[in-house]
Amino acid sequence: MALRREVADLTELLELIAAEFDQFAHIGGTITAEVIRKAIVIEPYGPPSDRTDHRNGWDTHIIVIQGYGVWGFASGPVPGVQRDP
């Protein structure tokens, strides 16, 4: 995996994502953690019969920011953001 970041909780995840968006401020891409909290969807990724990624052992979940697209992947659900898109 080229880039892996670990976060302690939902607040840290939201701050990390907001910081990633800051690099696009010059084109109007800034987004706050509160906006992300309302737009984030984290859901299981892959077929229900085999969601474990055998390369890294993750219970893979995809992280989507509605209106922006896929931000990344997580090893398991993140409490407080699990919902249908």
C-alpha positions in Angstrom: 0.0 0.0 0.0 1.5 3.3 -1.1 0.0 5.4 1.7 -1.6 4.4 4.9 -2.7 6.7 7.7 -4.1 5.6 11.1 -6.6 7.8 13.0 -7.8 7.4 16.6 -11.4 8.4 16.1 -14.0 10.0 13.9 -12.9 13.6 14.8 -9.4 12.8 13.7 -10.6 11.3 10.5 -12.7 14.4 9.7 -9.8 16.7 10.4 -7.5 14.6 8.2 -10.0 14.7 5.3 -10.5 18.5 5.7 -6.7 19.0 5.7 -6.6 17.1 2.4 -9.2 19.4 0.9 -7.2 22.5 2.0 -4.6 21.9 -0.8 -7.4 22.8 -3.2 -8.3 26.1 -1.5 -6.9 28.1 -4.4 -9.7 26.6 -6.7 -12.5 26.8 -4.1 -11.9 23.3 -2.7 -11.9 24.0 1.0 -14.4 22.0 3.0 -14.8 22.0 6.8 -14.9 19.0 9.1 -18.6 19.7 9.9 -19.5 19.6 6.2 -17.6 16.4 5.8 -19.5 14.9 8.8 -22.8 15.4 7.0 -21.5 14.1 3.6 -19.3 11.1 4.6 -20.5 7.6 3.9 -18.5 4.6 5.0 -19.9 1.2 4.0 -18.6 -2.4 3.4 -16.7 -2.8 0.2 -16.8 -6.0 -1.8 -19.1 -9.1 -2.0 -20.8 -10.0 1.2 -19.4 -13.5 1.0 -15.8 -12.4 1.1 -15.2 -8.8 2.4 -11.8 -9.5 3.9 -9.0 -8.2 1.8 -6.5 -11.1 1.8 -3.6 -8.8 1.0 -3.8 -6.9 4.3 -6.5 -8.7 6.4 -8.8 -5.7 6.4 -12.6 -5.8 6.7 -12.5 -3.3 3.9 -14.9 -0.3 4.0 -15.0 2.4 1.3 -15.0 6.1 2.4 -17.1 8.3 0.2 -17.6 12.1 0.5 -21.0 12.7 -1.2 -20.6 15.2 -4.0 -16.9 14.7 -4.2 -16.3 10.9 -4.6 -14.1 8.2 -3.0 -11.6 9.5 -0.5 -10.2 6.2 0.6 -10.7 2.9 2.4 -10.8 1.8 6.1 -10.2 -1.4 7.9 -13.7 -1.8 9.3 -16.6 0.6 10.0 -16.1 4.0 11.7 -18.6 4.5 14.5 -21.0 7.3 13.8 -20.9 7.4 10.0 -22.1 4.0 8.9 -25.2 4.5 6.7 -26.4 4.0 3.2 -25.4 6.4 0.5 
